Amino acid sequence: MKNFIVWLIRFIINLIARVKASGYENLPEKGGFVIAVNHLGFLDAPMAYYALNNWNLFIPVAEKWEESAILRWLGKHLNAIFVDRFNPDLKAMREMIKRMEEGQTLVIAPEGTRARDEKMAQGKPGVAYLAAKMGWTIVPVAISGTEDRIVIKNLKKLKRTSIQLTAGKSFTLPPFPKEHREEKLQEYTDEIMCRIAVLLPEKNRGYYAAHPRLKELLAEKQ
């Protein structure tokens, strides 16, 4: 069933979009790593299955979608984990760790929800905490062109939307120090988000547009 659903996702996306993906060389050959992405629109989650068919993926999904029978069914067959976004969800965290140890690949948007203003929001610290604690490799991936407004406008005109997926170089976060853990967690979260932001068009960088770390990463590219 999963193979059919992924085939259907790819078929629909090819009908409504032209997708250009780059940076596959930055992805590890085996699973057990994190893909951290920005979240512009409703097409972002299906895009993971479109572009990463050769990796065994799982995606955390907001608990509110579990109320829908259809989305609950899709989540089951697409290996999703429903997560409580507003309270510490230890059960979901333990499940993520278990799946990573099995060699699966976590695809997660640290922002937690899609950008209503088409710009990056401040990232939440959950993935930075787990990645630093467990020593997980992180691959930053930027998605542009999936803004809901643009996709819907083009659909009404029967026009395909141009979407760009860009994977950056993988990296790991150092273990947490014994002191100043809160400050270090914020630094690690900003590091992940800025490594995504540097791959995005300037208009989509939002909260991180003027971040000092982003400016450093942009200077390194020159």
N, C-alpha and C positions, 0 to 999 in steps of 0.2 A: 504493500500500500504506500509506504514512504516513497519508493521509486516513482510510482505513478504521480503522487502529489508534487514531487520535485519536478518531474517532466511537465506537469500542468503549469507550475509556477514559471518555468523557463519559457514555455509556449506563450503564456499571457504576456510576460515581460517583453518578449521579442515582438509581440504585436503592438505594444504601446510605447516602446522605448528603443533607443539605440544606445547600447551600453558599451563603453570603452573601459577596459580594466588594465591596469599596469602595476608592476611591482610584485608579480608572482614570485620572482626570484628571492624576495625577502621572507617568504613563508617557509617555515621548517617543513621538512619532508614528512615528518611524523606528527601526530597530534600531541595533546598535552600542553598546548600553549594558549595564550589569550589573544583574541583579536578585539582591540578597543576601537570603537567607531563613534563618529558623531551621529546625530539623529535629527534629520530634517523633515522627514515625512513618512507616510504610511507604507511606502514602498521599500523602506530601508531593511526591514526584517526579511521579507521575501528575497531581497537582493543578495542576502548572505547565501541562501540556497542556490541562487542563480549562479553566483560567481565561485562558490567554494564546494563544488560537487564532489571533489576528491578527498574531502576531510570529513570526519565524523563530528558534526556540529551539535552543540546544544545552545539554546538561547534563553536567558531569563526573561519572563514576560510578566507584566503587571497583573496583580491578583484580580483586578476588576474584570479582565477578559475571561477569567475562568467561569464567570457567571453565564457566558454564552455557550450553549451546547455545541454549536458548530466550531467555535474557537477552541473549546476544550477538547473536542475530537481532533482538530488539527494539531493542537499542542501535543497530544499524546503521540501522534504518528510522526511529528517533526521533532520529537525529543526535547520539547520545551520544559522549563521549570517555572511554575507560577510563584512569584515572589511578592511578599508584603513590602511595599515601598516605603511605608511610613513607620514601621516598627522593626527592631532587630529580628531577622528571620533566621534563627540558628538552624532550623531544619533545612532550609534552602541552601545555606552556606555549607552544611555538611554534605548535602547531595552534590553541590558543585565540586567540592574537594574530591569526593569519591569518583565522580566522572572524569575529572582531570587525571587522577591516578590510573584510571583505566585507559588513558590515552585519547580521550575525546578532546575536542577543541571548543573553548568557551568564546562565544561572540557576544559582546556586551557594549552597551552605550552608557558610559559613566554618567551622562546627564540625567538618565532615568526616565525621560519622556521626550517626545519630539519637540523641536523648536517652533513655537507658534509664530515667532517673529523672523523665522528663517535665518537665525544666527545662533551660534553656540551659546549654551547656558553654562553656568558654573557646574563643574563635575562633582559628583558625590564620591565619598572616599572608599566605598566598599571594595571595589576592584583593586585599588592601590593597596589597601590593607592586606587582602588575600594574596596578591601577587608578591608583595614584599615578604610576608610571613612564610609563604610556601616556595618562594624562589622561582615563580613561573616566568617564562619568557613572554614578552608582550610585543605584539605587532600592531602599530598604529595604522588605521585605515581611514581615509577621508572619503566621504560620499558627497557629491555635489550634483545638483540637478533634480533631486527628488522632492523639492519643496511641493507641498500639496497644491498650493495655488497654481504653480506652473504645470504640474501634471494634469490637474483637472481642466485647466484652460486649454491645454493641447488636446485632451480627450474630446472636448466639445467641438474642436475644430478638426477632429479625426487626424490629428498630427502626432507623430511620434516625438517623445521627449528625449533629449540628449542627456545621458547620465554618465558621470565619470567616477570610477573607483580607483583610488590610488593607495597602495600599500607602501609604508615607509620601512626603514630598517628596524629590525627587532632589537630589543634591549631588555635588561632586567633591572630591578630596583634593589638597592642594598638592603640588608636586614635592618630592622628598626634599632636605633640606639636605646640605651637604658633610660636616657633622659630626653626631655623635650619631644616626646613621642607625638603629641598633638601637632606641633609645628612641622615635624618631619612628615607626618601623614598628609598634611596640606601640601607640602612641597612635592611629595610623590604624586599626589592627585594632579597638581598643576603640571608636573612633568609629562604625565600621560596626555593630558588635554592639549598642551602646547605642541607635543609631537604630532597630534592629529591636526591641530590648527595650521601648522606650517605647510601642510599638504593641501589646504583648502584655499579657494579664492578669498581674497581679502574681505569681500562683502559678507562672508559667512562666519568670520572668526569671532564675532560678537564679544562675549565677556573677556576673551583672551586676546583681543586685538592689540591692546597696548601692554600686554604682560611682558615684563623684562626677559623672562625665559624664552618667549616667542621671538623677541628681537635678537637674542643670541643665536637661536636656531636659524633664523632668516639670514643673519650675517654669515653663518657657517656655509650656507648654500651658495653664497656669492663667490 
